[in-house]
């Protein structure tokens, strides 16, 4: 699966970047009736529904011509959202100090799911603090990792608290 997403990323990145967006990540989800190919795009000023529709039209053309999936599939284009999935080491670095959930392909120390705080990225490993323990997890064994947004309650309004490395 990793080889296929790498191939798709290389195929679609030039088109997505030419439209002014960053390819945040890709998911090729197993089929229930037919597979879903999910493409996450981002840019500093945010992503709208119209942006997703425009990018979808452009990359649909590329996928139709190149036919890299070679079966019928559903294409979804989305922003990463506030509970964004993390795909690459540099994305993890942006969210050091934030709550995270990591699910592994195979158990590590008897478990597959780790919820805690993202402590750091060291080479090809991510460090997560869950309770009193720090776990060093190999990135190549991560099935799915996502940032868990923190919501502060204050003065009658819910506010999303987002602190990233960019703000520091």
C-alpha positions in Angstrom: 0.0 0.0 0.0 2.9 2.4 0.8 4.3 1.9 -2.7 0.9 2.7 -4.3 0.5 5.9 -2.2 4.0 7.0 -3.1 3.3 6.5 -6.8 0.0 8.4 -6.5 1.7 11.2 -4.6 4.4 11.6 -7.2 1.7 11.6 -9.9 -0.7 14.2 -8.3 1.7 16.6 -6.5 2.6 18.7 -9.5 -1.1 19.3 -10.4 -2.0 20.1 -6.8 0.9 22.4 -6.3 0.2 24.2 -9.6 -3.3 25.1 -8.2 -1.6 26.7 -5.1 -2.1 23.8 -2.6 0.1 21.4 -0.7 -0.6 17.7 -0.9 -1.0 16.9 2.9 -1.5 13.2 2.4 -3.3 10.3 0.7 -5.3 7.4 1.9 -6.4 4.4 -0.3 -9.1 2.8 1.8 -10.1 -0.8 1.4 -13.3 -1.4 -0.5 -16.6 -2.2 0.9 -18.2 -2.0 -2.6 -15.4 -0.1 -4.3 -12.2 1.5 -2.9 -12.1 5.1 -1.7 -9.1 7.2 -2.7 -8.9 10.2 -0.2 -6.7 13.2 -1.0 -6.0 15.8 1.6 -4.9 19.3 0.5 -3.9 22.3 2.5 -2.6 25.8 2.3 -1.8 28.5 4.7 -5.1 30.5 4.2 -7.2 27.3 4.5 -9.2 25.2 2.2 -12.9 25.7 1.2 -15.4 23.2 -0.3 -15.0 25.0 -3.6 -11.2 24.5 -3.5 -11.8 20.8 -2.9 -14.2 20.6 -5.8 -11.7 22.4 -8.1 -8.8 20.2 -7.1 -11.0 17.1 -7.5 -11.8 18.1 -11.1 -8.2 18.6 -12.0 -6.8 15.4 -10.4 -9.7 13.4 -11.8 -8.4 14.2 -15.3 -4.9 13.1 -14.3 -6.2 9.9 -12.8 -8.4 9.1 -15.8 -5.5 9.5 -18.2 -2.8 7.7 -16.1 -5.1 5.1 -14.6 -2.8 4.2 -11.6 -5.6 2.5 -9.6 -6.9 0.3 -12.4 -10.3 -0.3 -10.8 -13.4 1.7 -10.1 -13.0 3.9 -7.0 -14.5 6.9 -5.2 -12.4 10.0 -5.2 -12.6 12.3 -2.1 -10.7 15.6 -1.8 -10.7 17.2 1.6 -8.8 19.6 3.9 -7.0 17.8 6.7 -9.4 19.3 9.2 -8.8 20.2 12.8 -8.2 16.6 13.8 -5.7 16.2 11.0 -4.0 13.0 10.1 -0.2 13.0 10.0 1.6 11.3 7.2 5.2 12.6 7.2 7.9 13.3 9.9 7.8 17.0 9.2 4.0 17.1 9.8 4.6 15.4 13.2 7.1 18.1 14.1 4.5 20.9 13.6 2.4 19.4 16.4 4.9 18.6 19.1 3.2 19.3 22.4 -0.3 18.5 21.1 -2.5 15.6 22.0 -2.3 12.8 19.5 -3.7 9.4 18.8 -1.5 6.8 17.1 -2.7 3.4 15.8 0.0 0.9 14.9 -0.2 -1.9 12.3 1.1 -4.5 14.9 1.1 -4.4 18.7 3.9 -2.7 20.5 4.3 -3.6 24.2 0.9 -5.3 24.0 -1.1 -2.5 22.4 -1.9 -1.0 19.0 -3.4 2.3 20.1 -1.6 5.1 21.9 -3.3 8.3 23.1 -1.2 11.0 24.7 1.0 13.9 23.9 3.4 14.2 21.0 6.8 14.7 22.6 9.0 14.6 19.5 10.3 13.0 16.4 13.7 11.4 16.4 14.8 10.1 13.1 12.3 7.6 11.9 10.5 7.4 15.3 7.8 9.3 17.0 7.8 9.8 20.8 4.4 9.8 22.5 3.8 10.4 26.3 0.8 8.4 27.5 0.2 8.7 31.2 3.6 8.2 33.0 5.2 6.4 30.1 7.0 7.6 26.9 6.8 5.3 23.9 9.2 5.5 21.0 7.2 4.2 18.0 8.7 3.5 14.6 7.0 5.7 12.0 7.0 2.8 9.5 4.7 0.8 11.8 2.1 3.7 12.2 -1.1 2.8 10.5 -2.8 6.1 11.3 -1.9 9.1 13.5 -4.1 12.1 14.1 -3.9 15.3 16.1 -6.7 15.6 18.7 -7.8 19.2 18.9 -8.1 20.8 22.3 -11.2 22.8 23.0 -11.2 25.4 25.8 -14.4 26.5 27.4 -14.3 30.1 28.4 -16.7 33.1 28.7 -19.6 31.1 27.2 -17.8 30.3 23.9 -16.0 27.2 22.8 -12.6 28.0 21.3 -10.3 25.8 19.5 -6.8 26.0 21.0 -4.2 25.4 18.3 -0.5 25.9 19.1 1.9 24.8 16.4 5.5 25.2 15.8 4.7 27.9 13.3 3.3 30.1 16.1 6.4 29.8 18.3 
